[in-house]
Amino acid sequence: MKKIVPDPPVSTLGQTVPHTHFGSCNGAHPPVFSVHPAADIDDALVHLSAALTSAFETNAQLCEMLERPLANLAWSTWQSLEICQALIEALRNGDALAQAQG
């Protein structure tokens, strides 16, 4: 007998590990935030992409406001954020392609 509704695709990337904390203000106090253990990697990548987009837009405003030589630092950060965004998209698209094929 065939199933009427197929099982949802399973991510090939896995899950996050427990105890990944952030927000400690360089050790001035215990961490305020942490990544939820066993979060789906694709969900984590979606949130990471949103956070990077926010940083990218904020940095773009800095690039327009600053004068040299500080603007050079902002443009360097722009390029690093652009690399991160491209890598996240490649990971998400690669996972989607693997799920479609498998």
C-alpha positions as CSV (number, residue, x, y, z in Angstrom):
1,M,0.0,0.0,0.0
2,K,1.3,3.4,-0.9
3,K,1.3,6.3,1.5
4,I,-0.9,9.2,0.5
5,V,1.3,11.8,2.1
6,P,5.0,11.3,1.8
7,D,7.3,11.8,4.8
8,P,8.8,15.3,5.0
9,P,12.4,15.6,3.8
10,V,15.1,15.0,6.3
11,S,18.0,17.5,6.4
12,T,21.3,16.0,5.4
13,L,23.2,18.5,7.4
14,G,22.2,17.4,10.9
15,Q,21.7,19.4,14.1
16,T,23.4,21.9,16.4
17,V,25.4,20.8,19.4
18,P,24.5,21.7,22.9
19,H,26.2,24.4,25.1
20,T,27.0,26.9,22.4
21,H,26.7,30.2,24.3
22,F,27.1,33.9,23.3
23,G,26.4,37.3,24.8
24,S,29.0,37.2,27.7
25,C,30.4,40.7,27.1
26,N,34.0,39.4,26.8
27,G,33.7,37.4,30.0
28,A,32.3,40.2,32.2
29,H,29.4,38.0,33.2
30,P,28.1,34.5,32.4
31,P,26.6,34.1,28.9
32,V,23.2,35.5,28.4
33,F,22.1,33.5,25.3
34,S,22.8,30.1,23.8
35,V,22.0,28.2,20.7
36,H,19.2,25.7,21.3
37,P,20.7,22.2,21.3
38,A,19.6,19.9,18.5
39,A,18.2,22.7,16.4
40,D,17.8,21.8,12.8
41,I,20.7,23.1,10.7
42,D,18.5,24.4,8.0
43,D,16.5,26.5,10.5
44,A,19.8,27.7,12.1
45,L,21.0,28.7,8.6
46,V,17.8,30.7,8.0
47,H,18.3,32.6,11.3
48,L,22.0,33.1,10.6
49,S,21.2,34.5,7.1
50,A,18.7,37.0,8.7
51,A,21.3,38.1,11.2
52,L,23.9,38.5,8.5
53,T,21.5,40.5,6.3
54,S,20.9,42.9,9.3
55,A,24.7,43.3,9.8
56,F,25.1,43.7,6.0
57,E,22.5,46.5,5.9
58,T,23.9,48.3,9.0
59,N,27.4,48.1,7.5
60,A,26.2,49.4,4.2
61,Q,24.9,52.5,6.0
62,L,28.4,52.9,7.7
63,C,30.1,52.7,4.3
64,E,28.0,55.6,3.0
65,M,28.6,57.7,6.2
66,L,32.3,57.2,6.9
67,E,35.2,58.9,5.2
68,R,38.6,57.4,4.5
69,P,40.4,55.6,6.1
70,L,37.5,54.3,8.3
71,A,35.4,53.7,5.3
72,N,38.1,51.2,4.1
73,L,37.5,49.1,7.2
74,A,33.7,49.2,6.7
75,W,34.2,48.1,3.0
76,S,36.4,45.2,4.2
77,T,33.6,44.1,6.6
78,W,31.1,44.4,3.7
79,Q,33.1,42.0,1.7
80,S,33.4,39.5,4.6
81,L,29.7,39.7,5.2
82,E,29.0,39.1,1.5
83,I,31.2,36.0,1.6
84,C,29.3,34.7,4.6
85,Q,25.9,35.3,2.9
86,A,27.1,33.5,-0.2
87,L,28.3,30.5,1.8
88,I,25.0,30.2,3.7
89,E,23.0,30.3,0.5
90,A,25.3,27.7,-1.1
91,L,24.8,25.4,2.0
92,R,21.0,25.9,2.0
93,N,20.7,25.4,-1.8
94,G,23.0,22.4,-1.7
95,D,20.9,20.8,1.1
96,A,17.7,21.6,-0.9
97,L,19.2,20.0,-4.0
98,A,20.3,16.9,-2.0
99,Q,16.8,16.5,-0.6
100,A,15.2,16.9,-4.0
101,Q,17.4,14.2,-5.5
102,G,17.4,11.8,-2.6
